[in-house]
Amino acid sequence: MSWLPLLAYFFGGFFLANAVPHVVSGMMGRPFQSPFAMPPGQGLSSSTTNVLWGFFNIVVGYLLVCRVGDFQLRNTTDMVALGAGAFLISLFSARHFGRFNGGHATERF
């Protein structure tokens, strides 16, 4: 198998996972950081902007996963590539946006 579809699946997982916080925040009517805020990735964008950005991410993720190569849910290599992309953007987002949204605070008993 060529590595090019695996790279597409990796970035497909990246975009699909990135869609989640934007769509959810937007649907809840809450502002959230986006590339369109000032400063980009730090300031808050409107809930409508986040829904639009989230759905754009879904479309790109779909195109990368379903239109490049022959993605198979039962193929471990395909799923590892998709999962690695989703995991890495999720971890990055937790670290990056945690500083803006209180995600680095821990309770001590």
Residue pairs with C-beta under 8 A, 6 or more apart in sequence:
1 77
2 69
4 68
4 69
5 68
5 69
5 70
5 71
5 78
6 69
6 77
6 78
6 81
7 81
8 64
8 65
8 68
8 69
9 64
9 65
9 68
9 69
9 71
9 78
9 81
9 82
9 85
10 81
10 82
10 84
10 85
11 64
11 85
12 60
12 61
12 62
12 63
12 64
12 65
12 68
12 71
12 82
12 85
13 61
13 65
13 81
13 82
13 83
13 84
13 85
13 86
13 87
13 89
14 61
14 85
14 86
14 88
14 89
15 57
15 58
15 60
15 61
15 64
15 85
16 57
16 58
16 61
16 62
16 65
16 82
16 86
17 85
17 86
17 87
17 89
17 90
18 57
18 89
18 93
19 54
19 55
19 57
19 58
19 61
20 54
21 32
21 54
21 93
21 97
22 32
22 34
22 50
22 51
22 53
22 54
22 57
23 50
23 51
23 54
23 55
23 58
24 54
25 31
25 32
25 47
25 50
26 32
26 47
26 48
26 49
26 50
26 51
26 52
26 54
27 47
27 51
28 47
29 47
30 47
31 44
31 45
31 46
31 47
31 50
32 44
32 45
32 47
32 50
33 41
33 42
33 43
33 44
33 45
33 97
33 100
34 40
34 41
34 45
34 49
34 50
34 53
35 41
35 53
36 45
36 49
36 53
37 43
37 44
37 45
41 96
42 100
45 53
65 71
65 82
71 78
71 82
72 78
73 79
94 103
97 103
98 104
